Amino acid sequence: MYKEQRKAFVANVTAQVIERHMVRGLDKIFSPLDVNDLSDEDILKVASELTSVGRKRDFLTDRQQKLRSGKEIFSWHHGSCQ
């Protein structure tokens, strides 16, 4: 029980610190009006991800789909053998 409480406590404190010091006030630094004034090129620079990150995500998404498909096949065969 202590481990679960400690884990919840750490998660709560972490969330509060992130909100208090990182997220709060972000609207003053990066307002919707500022974004509206950005060029399409600048928006792409800010919002786009690295090519390597996109490739990794595509690889992992494909792998996830293959694992799910394999799980379905295994479950079907396992169910029909009993």
LINBELJO-V19705 format. One record per pair of residues at least 24 apart in sequence whose C-alpha atoms are under 10 Angstrom apart, sorted by the first residue. I is the first residue (numbers start at 1). J is the second residue. Records with the same first field share a line. If there is no record, write none. Layout:
# LINBELJO-V19705
I->J / J
This chain:
# LINBELJO-V19705
none
